[in-house]
Amino acid sequence: MSDVDLRDIEQMAVELAHLAGDRITASLGQALAVKYKKLASAEEAEFRDPVSEIDSAVEAVLRERLAERYPSHAIVGEEEGGGDLPPAEWTWVIDPVDGTANFVNGFPIFAASIGIVHRGDPVVGAVWCSTSHALRPGVYHAAQGGPLFFDGARIDSVDRSAVRRRIVAMPNLMTDMTLGYEARQTGSAAAECAFVAAGLLAGARFDAPNIWDVAGGVPLVRATGGTVLTRSAADAEFTDFTKFDAPAGQIWRQPMIIGSGEAASALVLTT
């Protein structure tokens, strides 16, 4: 795996993330067809995971572009047969609209995530966010060994040591945050990864994310020196994340904690 490969792949990931963001933005204010995934046998559980026509349309376009540019690379997407990683050297992991419930309701926090996995290790990420540290849409992106960028401009770390109550993202909000952090719930794991990398959030915890929720965000967090922890079903404690290593034929879906070392340690105590 050469630096040239990663630079080319990162550039393509950024292009795809911008393309997804443009399609999402163009659809705002329109009436959308929305379906719901079957999550459980209970009837009331059928309406918790919406899929809009934009989700499907964006993923189809991204798949088409990738097939033209990298025909030998595998693709895992949320809407078209998402699941376990195929036995390929390179795999593009796509979430065309992360935070679809927010999107279809017009709540303006959602994202499009592109993650590139090399033999299980997420090495490039590009996440288009509907808002950002710059208070505008844009793409956060990074490649292994490189810094974090926002629309091509390097992001330097911001000293927030004077802020007494930092914010962390939690899957279930707690009324009593005795660990020194205030909790938020955005509805988009990909956006939360980008916000942690950019320093807007001190950390985030995900109870059972899918691979497409975090594959694009992990490289962003790593680029800024953040901690990434996970815990498999066989582990009693959280350990450093290295790669998506579910057994063949099984879907990777493990708890994950990201953030500064201090925030990550605090979030471990909330599990």
Summary of the structure (lengths in Angstrom):
residues: 271
radius of gyration: 17.5
end to end distance: 36.4
largest distance: 51.6
contacts: 906
relative contact order: 0.14
helix: 30%
strand: 25%
